[in-house]
Amino acid sequence: MLETNIREQIISLIHHQVVPAVGCTEPMAVALCVARAAELLGSKPEKVRVLLSANILKNAMGVGIPGTGMIGLPIAIALGALIGKSEYQLEVIKELTPKGLEEGKKFIGENRIDIKLKEGITEKLYIEAICEAEEHQSVAIISCSHTNFVYESVDGKVCMDKRGPSGSVAACKGVDLNLQTVWEFATTTPVEEIEFILEAKRYNIRAAAEALKGNYGHCLGKIMDRPLSRGIFGNSIYSHIISKTASACDARMGGALIPVMSNSGSGNQGICATNPVAVFAKENENTREELIRALTLSHLTAIYIKQSLGALSALCGCVVASIGSSCGITYLMGGDYVNVCHAVKNMIANLTGMICDGAKPSCSLKISSGVSTAILSATLSMEGKHVTAAEGIIDDDVDKSILNLTSIGKEAMCNTDDMVLNIMTHKCD
């Protein structure tokens, strides 16, 4: 068992990275930043300007905003300015009412919002909100993670500044992990210390159930449950895992006012790290303790991988979360650490290179691909089969294999990221 202080640090890390969120985390982070700037201003803003990193812009362009029936940043910004409360973090607009929505639409119609790309920054996650009213101006900046405020000012007077030299932001720091530590923590920590992770199951399985009450996104989860799909995919653990994971994603990307438990700043990652594990545990009749440990293994694996990949990248987040869920499912199948390492290598050999082209309803398709691969990788690992160091980017060392994956996503795919954003922003040219 890990030492008490190490366990406490990891538990704190999980609490920080696995949190509730309403809607896609990128537009909600923008709404949060605007809400804080409006609070600093102390009055209803007359104008709001936001300056965003390319990755924030990419992930916020085409996604539904909860409870509005609308997509994109303008309504998120308007609601953040008018009814948002920063104390709610990524649930910033959870008090939305029909009246508030009408006020938000009016705010947009009066051309009070200006959205631009922030130039000259290296941060993948950067949000700067400037609110103005009469002769007053307030500024709030989020960087590095979705709720991490690094700067606040009112009328030029700095209230808080955590930025580094030349306006740069110090890198986010957390507990240094490797897969062995993740495994040991998840499998040996006293269960009462980690049973809080069951909240992720409660949130995300409930989101899947709520999704069936409406027609959200591409309805992939609902379609998987129809007779024709059952005839193709069967009425199996496999099909149930995909449908319940896709359903929660459908609702979230389709703008349902349903909270989910996120992971590393992403609701889809939280769903993908939770629902496959929870569904498998239920249908495989695993114990409560096994479920707790599997969910912990899944979520902490995703957190570990994101430490080197970064909060936002050109690599689809479902790749990371699916690796986590494959580890959790392997554990529920009775696998040991070696089996888990094999599952991770199988995942990396298959899904590396899946691009992120923004948050949108079709994310449920990518999540389904990731979850399908997670189940396949876990099954192969339990049969003693795994991709070896003689193949592609896989290394004998599982942590080096993970680093190979994240290096490709963080560095080699930068040009891909630029091209994706260019395509997305010039469709109407």
N, C-alpha and C positions, 0 to 999 in steps of 0.2 A: 504494500500500500504506500502511496505517496505521502510525504511528510505533510503535517497539518497546514503549515503556511503555504505550501505549494497548492494543496487542494483549495484553500481559501482564495488564493489568487485566481485559480481557474474558475471557481464558482462565480467570483465577481466578474470575470471576463464573460462568462455565459450570460449572466444577468444583464450585462451591458450590450451584448450583441444579439440576444434573443428577446425581442420586445414587441408589443402589440403595434399594429399599424392599420390605418384605414385607407384603402386605396394604394395605388402605386407609390412607392417611397420617394421617387424623384420629384414629381409634382407636389407631393405632400411636404417634402423638405423645403421646396420653394415657398409653399404657403406658410410653413413654419417660420421661415426667415422673414417673410413679409409681415407676418403677424407680430413678430418681435419688434421689427422696425416701427410698425404702427403703434405698438405699446410704448416704445421709447418716445415717439412723437407726442403722444398724449391726447391726440384728437384724430378724427376721421381724416385720412389722407385725401388730398385733392388729386395728387398724381403719384404713381408708383413706377419706378424704374427698376428693372432687374438685369443684372449682368451675370451670365452663366457660362460655365465650362461646356465644352462641346459634348461631353458624355451626359451631362445633366440635360442639355437641350435635346439630345437624341432620345433619351429615355422618357421624356415628358411630352413629346409632340403628338403621339397617336393613341394615348391611353385614356380610358374613361375616368372621369372624376366622380367619386362616389356621391350618389344622391342628386346628381345634376342632370343626367341624360346628355352631358356634353363631354367633349374630349379636349385635351390640351391644356396649355399653361394659362391662358387669359382668365378662365373661370377660377382656376386654383389660386391665382394671384389676387383676384378680386375678393374671393371669399376669405383668403388669409388676411387681407387688409380690413375687411368689414366685420367679420364674425369670428375670425380665428383667435385661438388662445394658445400662446406658446407653452403654457404649463402642460398641455395635453400632448406635447411632443409630436409624434407622427400620427396622432389622432386629432390633429389641430382643428379640423372642421367638423368634429363629431356632433356639435350642437347645431348643425345646419337645419334651418326651417324653410318652408316654402317662401316666407317673406324675405329671408336672408338670400335665397336663391334669386329672387326677383331683383333685389338690390344689387346683387352681383352682376346680373345681366345688364342692368342699367349702367353700372360703373363701366363695363366694357363698351357699351354703346356710346358712351360719352367720351371715348378715346382717352381715358385717363391712364392707360397702361403702356409702357414701352419696354420691349424685351430685346436684348442684344447679347451677342457673344462676347465674353470677356477676353480681351486680347492680352498677350504677353504673360500668360500664366502657364505653369507646368502641372498644376493640380488637375486630376481627373474629376474631382468632386469639388466644385466651387460655386457658391451662390452669394451674390451681393444684392441686397435689397435697399433701395433708397426711397423713403417716403417724404412727401412734401405737402405742407399745408400753410397757406398765407406766406409768412416770411421765415418759416421754420423748416428744418430738414433733419431727418434721422437716417442712420445707416446701420445695418446689421449684416454680418458676413458669417456664413457657414462654410467650413472647409474640412477635408479629410474624412469625416463621417457625417451621416445625414442629420445628426442633431448636435454637432460640435460647433458651437458659436466661438469664433476666434476674435471678433471685433464688434464693438458697438460705439456709436457716437451720436450726440445730439447737438445740432448747430455748431459743428466743428469741434466740440469738446469731447475728448475721448473718454468713454466710460469704462472700456475694457479692451485690451489689445494683447492677444496671445500669439500674434504673428512673429515670424523670425525676421532676420535682416532682409532689407529690400522688399518687404511685403510678403516674403515667402512664409509658408506655414510649416512648422516643425512636423516631422512625420509622426503619425499616430503610433503609439507604442502599446504593446500588450504583453502578455506572458509569452515567452518563447516556447513554442511547442514542437514536438515531432510526433510521428504516428505512434511510436512506442509509449510515449507519455499519454497521448490521447487514449490509447487502449487501456493502459493501466488505470488511469483516472476513471474511465467509464465502467470498468469491470470490478474494481476493488474499493472504490469510495463507499462508505456506509450509505445505504440506499436512502436513509432519511435526509441526507445532505443534498441529494440530487432529485428527489421526487417532485420538486417544483417544475421539472421539465414536462410533466404531464399537462401543464397549462397549455403547452404548444399543441398537444393532441386535442384538448378541449376546444381551442380556438379554431384550428384548421380543419378538423373533421366536421365541426359545426358549420364552417364556411361552405364545405362541400355539400352538406345537406340543404343549406339555405339556397345554394345555387340552383337546385332542382325546382325551386318555386318560381323561377323566372326564366327568361330566355336571354342569357348573358353571353356576349362574345360570339363565338362560333358554336356554342352548345356542345362542345366535344364530349364532355362528361355525360351529358344526357343522351347523346347519340350512342355512346358506348353501351348504354343500358337498354337500348331498343332491341326488339326481336331480331332484326336483320343483323345487327352487330353481334348479338349473342350467338347467332348462327355462324358468324365468322370467327369471333374470338373466344367463344365459349362462355359458360357461366362459371368462371374459375377465379382463383386467387389473383392470377395475373390480370384478368380483365377488371376485377374489382379494384385492384390497386391503381390501375391507369385511370379508370373512370372517376374515382374519388379524388385523385390528385388533380386531374384535368378540370373537374367541376369547380373546385376551389379557385383554380387559376382563371377559369371562365368568368366567375363572378367578380373576382378582384380586378381583372383587366377590363371587364365590361362595365365597371362603375357602380357595382352594388355597394351599398352602405353597410358593409360587413367587415368587422375587424379580423385580421389574421395575425398570427405570430410570425414575425419576420426573423431572418437570420442575416447578420452582417449587413444590415441596411436594405435587405430585399425581402419583400413579402413572398415572391415566387420561390426564392431560395428556402424560406421558412416552410412553405407548403411542401416543397419537394423533399426537404429533409425530414418532414414529419409524417405525412399521410401514407407513403408507401410502407414505412416501418409500422405505423399504427394498424393499418389494415392487415398486413401480413401477420402481426402478432395476434390479432383477434382471430383470424381464420386458422392460424396454426396452433391456436390454444396455448400460447406462451403465457407465463405467469406475469403478474403485475411487476415484479422486480425485474424480470427479463425485459419487459417493455421499457421500463425506466432506463435501464442500462443501454438498451439499443438506441433509444431516442437521444440519450446523452452522447453516445458514440457517434451517431449520425450528425448531430448539430455541431459537436466539437470538432469533428473532422472537417466540416465545411468552414468553420471559423479558422482552423489551422491553415487550410489551403488559401483562404482569403488574406491571411497575413502577408503572404508573399505576392499574391496577385493584385491586391488593392481593392478598394470598395467598388470601383467601376473600371471596366476594361472592355476590350474588343471581344473577349471570350464570353459566350453566353453563361450566365450564372447557373443555369440548370445543370451544366457540366459539373460544377463544384458541388452543388447540393445533391446531385444524383450519386456522386462518389460517396458522399456521406450516407445516403440511404442504402447504398449497396453494402457498405460496412455494417450498418445496423441490421439489415436482412441476413447477412452472412452470420452474424452473431446469433440471431434468432433461429437460424438453421442448425445451430450447434457448433459453429465454426470457432476456431481459435485464432490467435494473432497471425499465424502464418496464412491461414485462409483469408483473413481480412487483407493482408498485404497482397495476396494474389488477386483478390477482387479489385483492389485499387489499381493494380497494373492492368487488369483487363479493361477497366473503365477508361484509363488514360489512353490505352492503345486504340480505343474505339472512337471516343467523342472529342478528342483534341482537335481544335480548329473550328468548332461550331461557333459561328459569329453571332454577336449581339447586334441586331438592327433595331434597337429601341424596344421599349415596353409597349405592348399592344395586344389585342385579343388573340392573335395567332401564337402568342407565347405558350398557350396550352398545347400546341402541336410539338413544340420543342421540348417542353416538359415531358410529354408522353414518350418522346424518343429517348430522353434521358432515363426515365423510370423503367422503360422496357429494357434498356441496356443494363441498368442496375440489377434487375432480377436475373438477367442472363449471366452477368458477371459473377454474381453471388453463386448461382447454380454451378457454373463452371468451376469456381474455386473449390466448392465442396466436393467436386469430382476429381480434384487434384490437377485441374487444368488451368494454366495461366500463360500469359504472354511473357516471353523470356527476354533477357538482355540482348539476345541475338536479333531482336525484331524492333525496328523503328527507334522511337525515343525512350523505350523502357530501359531502365538500369537495374542491376541486381539490388541496389539499395532503393527501397521504396520511397524514402524521402527525397532522394535525388530524382526519381521518376516524377514526383510531384513538382519539384523545382523545375524540371524540364517543361512540364505542362504550363506552369505559371510564367516562366520566362517567355514562352511562345505567346501566351495571352497578353502579357504586359509589355513586351518589347517588340517581338517580331511582327505582331499584328497591328501595330500603330498605323501603318499606311492603310491597312484594311479599314480601320476605324475611320480615318479621314475620308476614305472613298465612300463608305456607307453614309456618313453624315452629308457629304456632298450630294449623293444621289437623293437622299431623303429631302433635302432642302431645295432641290432644283427640279422637282417633279412637274411643276407647273410652268417651267420656262418654255 
